[in-house]
Amino acid sequence: MSAVGTITVASACLVSASAVGGYLWAWARARANVRYLYGRCPSCKQRLRFLAAKAGRPGECPRCRHRHKLAPFAEHAVSA
């Protein structure tokens, strides 16, 4: 491989790595502002985690498929 080919490949790798790094940085910043709440399924008592914005809405337990209103435990509210 010639010197020009080597430089081209190295430049392409650097640009690709920069693009992936920028995407991951932006994704992490967006996820930093997400807030989760915890509650329990009234049927099987499975601990559930859901977005704070979905509190009070209908939800479904992934274990038993029981449909209920998402109600958090106030003392377990955390930010992710």
C-alpha positions in Angstrom: 0.0 0.0 0.0 1.3 3.4 -0.9 1.8 6.3 1.6 -1.2 8.1 0.2 -3.4 5.0 0.6 -2.2 4.6 4.2 -3.0 8.2 5.0 -6.4 7.9 3.4 -7.3 4.8 5.4 -6.0 6.4 8.6 -8.1 9.6 7.9 -11.2 7.5 7.3 -10.7 5.7 10.6 -10.3 8.9 12.4 -13.4 10.5 10.9 -15.4 7.3 11.7 -14.2 7.2 15.3 -15.0 10.9 15.8 -18.5 10.4 14.4 -19.2 7.4 16.7 -17.8 9.2 19.7 -19.9 12.3 19.0 -23.0 10.1 18.7 -22.3 8.3 22.0 -21.6 11.6 23.8 -24.9 13.1 22.6 -26.8 9.9 23.5 -25.4 9.9 27.0 -26.3 13.6 27.5 -29.9 12.9 26.4 -30.2 10.0 28.8 -28.8 12.0 31.7 -32.1 13.9 32.0 -34.3 10.9 32.1 -36.0 10.2 35.5 -37.3 6.8 36.5 -39.8 5.8 39.2 -40.4 2.4 40.8 -43.6 0.6 41.7 -45.0 -2.9 42.2 -47.4 -4.8 40.1 -50.6 -5.2 42.2 -51.1 -8.8 41.0 -47.7 -10.5 41.2 -45.7 -7.9 43.2 -42.9 -7.7 40.6 -40.8 -4.5 41.0 -41.4 -2.2 38.0 -39.3 0.7 36.7 -40.9 3.2 34.4 -40.4 6.8 33.2 -41.6 9.5 35.5 -43.6 11.0 32.6 -45.7 7.8 32.4 -46.8 7.9 36.1 -50.6 7.7 36.3 -51.0 6.1 32.9 -52.0 2.5 32.2 -49.2 0.0 32.1 -48.7 -3.7 31.8 -46.5 -6.0 34.0 -44.0 -7.8 31.9 -44.1 -10.9 34.1 -47.9 -11.5 34.5 -49.3 -9.2 31.8 -51.7 -7.6 34.3 -52.8 -4.1 33.2 -52.9 -1.4 35.9 -52.2 2.3 36.5 -48.5 3.0 37.0 -48.2 4.3 40.6 -44.8 4.9 42.0 -43.4 4.5 45.5 -42.5 8.1 46.4 -39.5 7.2 48.5 -37.9 5.3 45.6 -37.9 8.0 42.9 -34.4 8.4 41.4 -32.8 10.0 38.4 -30.7 7.9 36.1 
